[in-house]
Amino acid sequence: MDVEIIIGCVIIALALGGIIALNLWSRRTINRIAQNGYRTARQTLREMQRDK
């Protein structure tokens, strides 16, 4: 295999891993917001800042 092909495969694997990580993180955040039942964006932001 050429070096360029290996580098390209590594970049694609890293990009796919990043997409999966962001997807899982956003799903977790959306589920937490849905469970708490916040009404407004301000309430959501306040609670998320308190959880940190």
SEDO-506378 format. One line per field, with one value per residue: residue number from 0; residue in one letter; x, y, z of N, C-alpha, C, O in turn. Coordinates in Angstrom, 1 decimal. Layout:
seq <- (NUM	...);
type <- (A	...);
n_east <- (X	...);
n_north <- (Y	...);
n_up <- (Z	...);
ca_east <- (X	...);
ca_north <- (Y	...);
ca_up <- (Z	...);
c_east <- (X	...);
c_north <- (Y	...);
c_up <- (Z	...);
o_east <- (X	...);
o_north <- (Y	...);
o_up <- (Z	...);
This chain:
seq <- (0	1	2	3	4	5	6	7	8	9	10	11	12	13	14	15	16	17	18	19	20	21	22	23	24	25	26	27	28	29	30	31	32	33	34	35	36	37	38	39	40	41	42	43	44	45	46	47	48	49	50	51);
type <- (M	D	V	E	I	I	I	G	C	V	I	I	A	L	A	L	G	G	I	I	A	L	N	L	W	S	R	R	T	I	N	R	I	A	Q	N	G	Y	R	T	A	R	Q	T	L	R	E	M	Q	R	D	K);
n_east <- (0.8	0.4	1.7	0.1	-2.5	-2.7	-2.6	-4.9	-6.8	-6.6	-7.3	-9.9	-11.0	-10.6	-12.2	-14.7	-14.9	-15.0	-17.5	-19.2	-18.8	-19.7	-22.3	-23.3	-22.8	-24.6	-27.1	-27.2	-27.3	-29.7	-31.6	-31.3	-32.3	-34.9	-35.9	-35.8	-37.6	-37.6	-38.8	-38.0	-35.3	-33.5	-33.9	-32.9	-30.2	-29.3	-29.6	-27.9	-25.5	-25.3	-24.9	-22.3);
n_north <- (-1.2	2.3	5.1	7.3	6.2	4.9	7.0	8.4	6.5	6.5	9.1	9.1	7.2	8.5	10.7	9.5	8.3	10.7	11.8	9.8	10.0	12.7	12.4	10.5	12.0	14.2	12.9	12.0	14.4	15.5	13.6	13.9	16.6	16.1	14.4	16.0	17.9	20.7	24.0	26.3	27.7	29.1	28.0	25.4	26.0	27.0	24.8	23.0	24.3	24.2	21.5	21.0);
n_up <- (0.0	-0.6	1.0	1.1	0.8	3.2	5.1	4.3	4.9	7.7	8.3	7.5	9.3	11.8	11.4	11.2	13.7	15.2	14.4	15.3	18.1	18.6	17.9	19.8	22.1	21.7	21.6	24.2	25.6	24.6	25.4	28.2	28.5	27.6	29.6	31.9	31.4	30.7	30.1	28.7	26.8	28.4	30.9	30.4	29.8	32.2	34.0	32.8	33.2	35.9	36.3	35.7);
ca_east <- (0.0	1.1	1.6	-1.1	-3.7	-2.8	-2.9	-6.3	-7.7	-6.5	-8.0	-11.3	-11.3	-10.7	-13.4	-15.9	-14.9	-15.5	-18.9	-19.9	-18.7	-20.6	-23.7	-23.6	-22.9	-25.8	-28.2	-27.3	-27.8	-31.1	-32.4	-31.3	-33.2	-36.3	-36.3	-36.0	-38.8	-37.5	-39.8	-37.4	-33.8	-32.8	-33.9	-32.0	-28.8	-29.0	-29.4	-26.7	-24.3	-25.2	-24.5	-20.9);
ca_north <- (0.0	3.5	5.9	8.2	5.4	4.6	8.3	8.6	5.6	6.9	10.3	8.7	6.5	9.5	11.5	8.7	8.3	12.0	11.9	8.9	10.6	13.8	11.9	10.0	13.1	15.0	12.1	12.0	15.7	15.7	12.8	14.6	17.7	15.6	13.8	17.0	18.6	22.2	24.7	27.3	27.5	29.7	27.0	24.4	26.4	27.2	23.5	22.4	24.9	23.7	20.1	20.9);
ca_up <- (0.0	-0.6	2.3	0.9	1.1	4.7	5.7	4.0	5.7	9.1	8.4	7.4	10.5	12.8	11.1	11.5	15.2	15.7	14.1	16.2	19.4	18.6	17.8	21.1	23.1	21.5	22.0	25.6	26.0	24.2	26.3	29.5	28.4	27.5	30.9	32.9	31.0	30.8	29.2	27.9	26.6	29.6	32.0	30.0	29.9	33.7	34.5	32.2	33.8	37.3	36.3	35.5);
c_east <- (0.9	0.8	0.4	-2.4	-3.8	-3.1	-4.4	-7.2	-7.7	-7.3	-9.5	-11.8	-11.5	-11.9	-14.7	-16.0	-15.4	-17.0	-19.7	-19.9	-19.6	-22.0	-24.1	-23.7	-24.2	-27.0	-28.4	-27.8	-29.3	-32.0	-32.4	-32.3	-34.7	-36.8	-36.6	-37.2	-38.7	-38.4	-39.1	-35.9	-33.0	-32.8	-32.9	-30.6	-28.4	-28.8	-28.2	-25.4	-24.2	-24.7	-23.0	-20.1);
c_north <- (1.2	4.2	6.8	7.5	5.2	5.9	8.6	7.8	6.0	8.2	10.0	8.0	7.5	10.4	10.7	8.5	9.6	12.2	11.0	9.5	11.8	13.4	11.3	11.0	13.9	14.2	12.1	13.3	15.9	14.8	13.4	15.8	17.2	15.0	14.9	17.9	20.2	22.8	25.7	27.0	28.1	28.6	25.8	24.8	26.5	25.8	22.8	23.0	24.5	22.3	20.0	20.9);
c_up <- (0.0	0.7	2.2	1.2	2.6	5.4	5.5	4.8	7.2	9.3	8.4	8.7	11.7	12.6	11.5	13.0	15.8	15.5	15.1	17.6	19.6	18.6	19.2	22.2	22.9	21.9	23.5	26.2	25.7	25.1	27.7	29.6	28.4	28.9	32.0	32.6	31.1	29.7	28.2	27.7	27.7	30.7	31.6	30.2	31.4	34.3	34.0	32.8	35.2	37.4	36.2	36.7);
o_east <- (2.0	-0.1	-0.3	-3.3	-4.9	-4.0	-5.1	-8.2	-8.7	-8.1	-10.3	-12.9	-12.4	-12.6	-15.6	-17.1	-16.2	-17.6	-20.7	-20.9	-20.3	-22.9	-25.2	-24.6	-24.8	-28.0	-29.5	-28.6	-30.0	-33.1	-33.5	-33.0	-35.6	-37.9	-37.5	-37.8	-39.7	-38.7	-39.5	-35.3	-32.0	-31.7	-32.2	-29.8	-27.3	-27.8	-27.5	-24.4	-23.1	-24.0	-22.4	-18.9);
o_north <- (1.3	4.0	7.0	8.0	5.3	5.8	9.0	8.2	5.9	8.3	10.6	8.3	7.4	10.7	11.3	8.6	9.5	12.7	11.4	9.4	11.9	14.0	11.6	11.0	14.3	14.8	12.2	13.3	16.4	15.3	13.3	15.9	17.8	15.2	14.7	18.6	20.8	22.2	25.8	26.2	27.5	28.5	25.3	24.0	26.2	25.6	22.1	22.3	24.4	22.0	18.9	20.8);
o_up <- (0.6	1.4	3.2	1.8	3.1	6.3	6.4	5.3	7.9	10.3	9.1	9.2	12.5	13.6	12.1	13.6	16.8	16.4	15.6	18.3	20.6	19.3	19.6	23.0	23.9	22.4	24.0	27.1	26.6	25.5	28.4	30.5	29.0	29.2	32.8	33.5	31.5	28.7	27.1	28.4	28.1	31.3	32.5	30.7	31.8	35.0	34.8	33.1	35.7	38.4	36.5	36.7);
